[in-house]
Amino acid sequence: SLKWTRRQLHTSRTFLNRRSANPWNAFVSKRLNDYNKDRGVGERMRLPAFIKAHQAELSSEYYRLTIGQKEALRRSVMNLRQSRVKIVRANPKALQKDVNATFNIMQNEVTRTGLEGMYLAVRGDVEQYHEPKLFYTSKVASFIKDVLGMEPKRFALKLESWVKRVVMNYENYERKIVETYSIAL
């Protein structure tokens, strides 16, 4: 069906890795935090040991909770997840690693699904380190060659040069470039 096909095309494995909030985990975590509240760093109990030591007590207490209390625990986990600060990659090397990882995931998804397509990403700034990233299937490569009359890699380089649009500043050219570096353009 059309609905199934859209779901398959627009949902990847990376989006499915997020588990839903679990009231049991929230309950046990809260009890563990209460237990460790007044203890020092070396005296705190870890989660597996805490569950093993208090399994019967935790289970009976959890099963006595009402549906509303369990829902409140689930909502507290969801609120915590939403309030977490997302890490922004501020340096170019981290951005390069992020781009490489993202492209590997996308390439695996296209290979897994058997779709025909192309992914292309270029630098938007001269401060970014990564080269143009390009993934394409054989049918897309022949399309670019036939319709645009160029190789896919050349197309990526043309796109990068069009996106960056570096503006040269010739103000004080003699002093800043020729005298400093002994280079004439």
C-alpha positions as CSV (number, residue, x, y, z in Angstrom):
1,S,0.0,0.0,0.0
2,L,1.0,3.6,-0.4
3,K,1.0,4.2,3.4
4,W,3.3,1.3,4.0
5,T,5.7,2.4,1.2
6,R,5.9,5.9,2.6
7,R,6.6,4.6,6.0
8,Q,9.4,2.4,4.7
9,L,11.0,5.2,2.6
10,H,10.8,7.9,5.3
11,T,11.7,5.8,8.4
12,S,15.2,4.6,8.8
13,R,16.8,2.4,11.5
14,T,18.5,5.4,13.0
15,F,15.1,6.9,13.9
16,L,13.8,3.6,15.4
17,N,16.6,3.2,17.9
18,R,14.9,5.6,20.4
19,R,13.1,3.5,23.1
20,S,9.9,4.7,24.7
21,A,10.0,5.8,28.3
22,N,9.7,2.9,30.7
23,P,8.0,3.5,34.1
24,W,9.9,0.6,35.8
25,N,13.3,2.2,34.9
26,A,12.2,5.6,36.1
27,F,10.9,4.0,39.4
28,V,14.1,2.0,40.0
29,S,16.3,5.0,39.1
30,K,14.4,7.2,41.6
31,R,14.7,4.6,44.4
32,L,18.4,4.2,43.7
33,N,18.9,8.0,43.8
34,D,17.1,8.2,47.1
35,Y,19.2,5.3,48.5
36,N,22.5,7.0,47.4
37,K,21.5,10.5,48.3
38,D,23.4,10.7,51.6
39,R,26.3,8.4,50.6
40,G,29.8,9.4,49.5
41,V,31.3,8.8,46.2
42,G,32.9,5.4,47.1
43,E,29.9,4.2,49.1
44,R,27.2,4.5,46.4
45,M,25.5,1.4,45.2
46,R,25.4,0.7,41.4
47,L,22.1,-0.1,39.7
48,P,22.6,-3.8,39.0
49,A,23.7,-4.5,42.6
50,F,20.8,-2.3,43.9
51,I,18.2,-4.3,41.9
52,K,19.7,-7.6,43.0
53,A,19.7,-6.7,46.7
54,H,16.2,-5.2,46.7
55,Q,14.4,-7.1,43.9
56,A,11.4,-8.4,46.0
57,E,10.9,-5.0,47.7
58,L,11.1,-3.1,44.4
59,S,8.8,-5.4,42.6
60,S,6.1,-5.4,45.2
61,E,6.3,-1.6,45.6
62,Y,6.2,-1.1,41.8
63,Y,3.1,-3.4,41.4
64,R,1.2,-1.4,44.0
65,L,1.6,1.8,42.0
66,T,-1.6,3.0,40.2
67,I,-1.7,3.5,36.5
68,G,-1.7,7.3,37.1
69,Q,1.5,7.0,39.2
70,K,3.2,4.9,36.5
71,E,2.1,7.4,33.8
72,A,3.6,10.2,35.9
73,L,6.9,8.3,36.1
74,R,6.8,7.9,32.3
75,R,6.1,11.6,31.8
76,S,9.0,12.5,34.1
77,V,11.4,10.5,31.9
78,M,10.0,12.1,28.7
79,N,10.4,15.6,30.3
80,L,14.0,14.8,31.3
81,R,14.8,13.6,27.7
82,Q,13.3,16.8,26.2
83,S,15.1,19.1,28.6
84,R,18.6,17.6,27.9
85,V,20.9,20.0,26.0
86,K,21.8,18.8,22.6
87,I,25.5,18.9,21.9
88,V,26.4,21.3,19.1
89,R,29.6,20.5,17.3
90,A,31.5,23.8,17.4
91,N,34.8,22.8,15.9
92,P,35.5,21.8,12.3
93,K,37.1,18.4,13.1
94,A,34.0,17.3,15.1
95,L,31.8,18.5,12.3
96,Q,33.8,16.5,9.8
97,K,33.4,13.3,11.9
98,D,29.7,14.0,12.2
99,V,29.3,14.3,8.5
100,N,31.3,11.1,7.8
101,A,29.2,9.1,10.3
102,T,26.0,10.5,8.8
103,F,27.0,9.7,5.3
104,N,28.0,6.1,6.3
105,I,24.5,5.6,7.8
106,M,22.8,7.0,4.7
107,Q,24.9,4.9,2.4
108,N,24.0,1.8,4.4
109,E,20.3,2.7,4.3
110,V,20.3,3.1,0.5
111,T,22.3,-0.1,0.0
112,R,19.9,-2.0,2.3
113,T,16.7,-0.7,0.7
114,G,17.9,-1.0,-2.9
115,L,16.7,2.5,-3.8
116,E,18.3,4.6,-6.5
117,G,19.5,8.0,-5.5
118,M,22.2,10.4,-4.7
119,Y,23.5,12.2,-1.5
120,L,25.6,15.3,-1.9
121,A,27.0,17.6,0.7
122,V,29.6,20.3,0.3
123,R,31.3,22.8,2.5
124,G,29.4,26.0,3.1
125,D,32.4,27.7,4.6
126,V,36.1,27.7,4.0
127,E,36.7,26.9,7.7
128,Q,35.1,23.4,7.3
129,Y,37.6,20.6,6.7
130,H,35.6,18.0,4.9
131,E,35.8,17.5,1.2
132,P,32.6,17.2,-0.8
133,K,30.7,14.1,0.2
134,L,29.0,12.3,-2.6
135,F,27.2,9.0,-2.8
136,Y,25.3,7.9,-5.9
137,T,24.1,4.7,-7.5
138,S,25.1,3.6,-11.0
139,K,21.8,4.7,-12.6
140,V,22.1,8.2,-11.1
141,A,25.7,8.4,-12.3
142,S,24.6,7.7,-15.9
143,F,21.8,10.2,-15.5
144,I,24.2,13.0,-14.5
145,K,26.6,12.1,-17.3
146,D,23.8,12.0,-20.0
147,V,21.7,14.9,-18.9
148,L,24.3,17.3,-17.4
149,G,27.2,16.2,-19.5
150,M,29.7,15.8,-16.6
151,E,31.0,13.3,-14.1
152,P,29.2,13.3,-10.7
153,K,32.4,14.3,-8.9
154,R,32.8,17.3,-11.1
155,F,29.2,18.2,-10.5
156,A,29.9,18.1,-6.7
157,L,33.0,20.4,-7.1
158,K,30.9,22.9,-9.2
159,L,28.3,22.9,-6.6
160,E,30.9,23.5,-3.8
161,S,32.4,26.5,-5.7
162,W,28.9,27.9,-6.3
163,V,27.9,27.6,-2.7
164,K,31.1,29.1,-1.1
165,R,31.4,32.2,-3.3
166,V,34.6,33.5,-1.8
167,V,35.0,37.2,-2.3
168,M,38.5,38.5,-2.8
169,N,39.5,41.6,-0.9
170,Y,42.1,43.6,-2.8
171,E,42.3,46.4,-0.4
172,N,46.0,46.9,0.6
173,Y,47.0,44.1,-1.7
174,E,50.6,45.3,-2.0
175,R,51.2,45.6,1.8
176,K,49.2,42.6,3.0
177,I,50.2,40.0,0.4
178,V,53.1,41.0,-1.8
179,E,55.3,42.5,1.0
180,T,54.4,40.0,3.7
181,Y,54.5,36.8,1.7
182,S,56.6,37.8,-1.3
183,I,53.9,36.5,-3.6
184,A,52.2,38.3,-6.4
185,L,48.9,36.9,-7.8
